[in-house]
Amino acid sequence: MKRPDGTHRPHFDRYDAFGNETCVWWDEDLPHREALSKAIADMKRNWHRYRREYYGGLK
């Protein structure tokens, strides 16, 4: 699962099937609107891969 977050600095959190979290930080000067647009575009472009990685971790 991937979740964009910008509460304290633009980043996204990735969670595996077991709840382990990995944070990917973006430039702290990135405006919130641009960070959200970037996150949405990334999810649209890569959702197949994220789904495969998530469910692959259950094996």
N, C-alpha and C positions, 0 to 999 in steps of 0.2 A: 504494500500500500504506500502511496506517496501523498504527502499532505503539505501544501504550501503554507508558510507561516511568515508573518512579518511583524509580530508583536514587539520584538526588540531589535531585530535586524533581518533583512530579507534572506530567507533560506527555505529549504524544504526538508521535511523529515521523511525518511523511507523506513518502513517497518517490514520485517520479514514475517513469515507465517507464525513465528513464535513470539512476536512482540518486540524483538530486538530492534533498536533504533539506530539509524545512521543519519547524521545531519550533513547537508551540503549547503555551504554558505555562499552567498552571492556578495558582490561588492556592496558595502554598507551604504554607499551613496546612491544606490539604485532606487529610484522612486517606487513607492508601493504599487502604483498603477502599472508600471512597467514590469515589476517583479511578478505581479499576478498574471499579466498577459504572457510573460515568459513561461510561467508555470503551466498555464492552460495550453499554450502551444506545444510545450514539451510533452504533456500528457496525451494530447491528441496524436502527436507524432510517434510516441514510444509506448503506448498502452499495451500493445501486444507483447513487447519485451518484458514490461513490468509484470504483466499477468503471468507470463511463462516463468519468470524468476520467482515470483511469489509461490506459485503452485509447485514449482520444481523443488522448493525448499521443504515441501511436505514429504518427499520421497525418502 
